[in-house]
Amino acid sequence: MKLSEIGMHRFLRIAGVLIILGLLVEIVSLLRVHPLMFVLFTLVGVSLIGAGILVYLASLVFAAGTHHKSDSAS
């Protein structure tokens, strides 16, 4: 396994964990009816999911960049 593939797997794992944490925070915030739960839902939950999506997209760019470099070296 190449070093770039290990990096890709690590990025994908981090992205998955961030998205799962965001969903768990959103589920917990829906269990109680309180004004601060809306803040928890929007600020923390949506931010974690957004960060997971950004890490996923960065992993795609990283993988495309390393794949492109290996093709041009041949």
C-alpha positions as CSV (number, residue, x, y, z in Angstrom):
1,M,0.0,0.0,0.0
2,K,1.4,3.4,-1.0
3,L,1.8,6.3,1.4
4,S,-0.8,8.3,-0.5
5,E,-3.3,5.6,-0.1
6,I,-2.7,5.5,3.7
7,G,-3.3,9.2,3.8
8,M,-6.5,8.9,1.8
9,H,-7.8,6.2,4.2
10,R,-6.9,8.4,7.2
11,F,-8.7,11.4,5.6
12,L,-11.8,9.3,4.9
13,R,-11.8,7.9,8.4
14,I,-11.6,11.4,10.0
15,A,-14.3,12.6,7.7
16,G,-16.6,9.7,8.6
17,V,-16.0,10.3,12.4
18,L,-16.8,14.0,12.1
19,I,-20.0,13.3,10.2
20,I,-21.1,10.6,12.7
21,L,-20.3,12.9,15.6
22,G,-22.3,15.7,14.0
23,L,-25.3,13.4,13.5
24,L,-25.1,12.2,17.1
25,V,-25.0,15.8,18.4
26,E,-28.1,16.6,16.2
27,I,-29.9,13.5,17.5
28,V,-29.2,14.4,21.1
29,S,-30.3,18.0,20.5
30,L,-33.6,16.8,19.2
31,L,-34.4,14.8,22.3
32,R,-35.0,17.8,24.5
33,V,-37.1,20.9,23.8
34,H,-35.0,23.8,24.9
35,P,-33.8,27.0,23.2
36,L,-30.1,26.1,23.7
37,M,-30.7,22.8,21.9
38,F,-31.3,24.7,18.7
39,V,-28.0,26.4,19.2
40,L,-26.3,23.0,19.8
41,F,-28.0,21.7,16.7
42,T,-27.0,24.5,14.4
43,L,-23.6,25.5,15.7
44,V,-22.1,22.2,16.8
45,G,-23.9,19.6,14.8
46,V,-23.9,21.4,11.5
47,S,-20.3,22.6,12.0
48,L,-19.2,19.0,12.6
49,I,-21.0,17.7,9.5
50,G,-19.6,20.6,7.4
51,A,-16.1,19.9,8.7
52,G,-16.5,16.2,7.7
53,I,-17.7,17.2,4.3
54,L,-14.7,19.5,3.8
55,V,-12.3,16.9,5.0
56,Y,-13.8,14.4,2.5
57,L,-13.5,16.9,-0.3
58,A,-9.9,17.6,0.7
59,S,-9.2,13.9,0.6
60,L,-10.5,13.7,-3.0
61,V,-8.3,16.6,-4.0
62,F,-5.3,15.1,-2.2
63,A,-5.9,11.7,-3.9
64,A,-6.3,13.3,-7.3
65,G,-3.1,15.4,-6.8
66,T,-1.0,12.4,-5.9
67,H,-2.5,10.3,-8.7
68,H,-1.8,13.0,-11.2
69,K,1.8,13.3,-10.1
70,S,2.4,9.6,-10.4
71,D,1.0,9.6,-14.0
72,S,3.3,12.4,-15.1
73,A,6.4,10.8,-13.7
74,S,5.9,7.7,-15.9
